[in-house]
Amino acid sequence: MGKIIAIANQKGGVGKTTTSVNLAASLGVLEKKILLIDADPQANASSGLGIDIESVSAGTYQVLEHTVDAKNAIQQTNSPNVEIIAAHIDLVAIEIELVDKERREYMLKDSLEQIKNDYDYIIIDCAPSLGLITLNSLVAADSVIIPIQCEYFALEGLGKLLNTIKSVQKLHNPKLDIEGLLLTMFDSRLRLSNQVVDEVQKHFSTMVFDTIIRRNTRLGEAPSYGESIIAYDATSKGAVNYLNLANELLKKNQYYGKG
């Protein structure tokens, strides 16, 4: 049975897409079968894995609308064992279009039922908002990874996200679990980075992944080549960090399906 993990934080620029793409690629090279769902209208996860987003005629938008079956929206990526349901800028309209639909929060969950067991992990890259697309992602997910950047205002908005997760658990998805908080953009030379790590670990202790994603130039360069960090520079700190995260996730989920 596949596990669906949403990567969510309504704050922009915290490393959501970087994490979605590179965790998917890392799990892929560790021989897990992965589906990445780009649920962000900016479509950066799609272009980051070499998809020409202008040519996406069947993607997340059509899957949410139920005009295309999820299995017919899946594309191959250039990353081993990683397939994708890509996004296009038209996804931005889905919030308005779903608003009058019955079971509008369950559109993604219902679409994924038929393919969930074809994968070890399905990773959803959420939009930087708490709108209807993110709500659909949280309702469909088994768990959520929350990236937190090691910078000023790191914890700002986290309370709001945790409240949203609580209300999703209460109203729509009682099984939704927090997979973990992931510290990103860490720079060991900065006192502030170290303070944020201490603060997050102190407040959330066991909820925080041991792996910390360090600030890394190569991580920033890889998407412009349409490649994951694993393909772009497998020896870089960024690649090592994400492989460590993938291993930590697999260890945590040993009992889960084929993980």
Helices and strands as residue ranges (DSSP letters): E 3-7, H 16-29, E 34-39, H 44-48, G 53-55, H 60-65, G 70-73, E 74-76, E 82-85, G 89-93, H 94-98, G 104-106, H 107-112, G 116-118, E 121-126, H 132-140, E 143-149, H 158-171, E 177-186, H 191-204, G 205-207, E 208-214, H 217-221, G 222-225, H 229-232, H 237-252
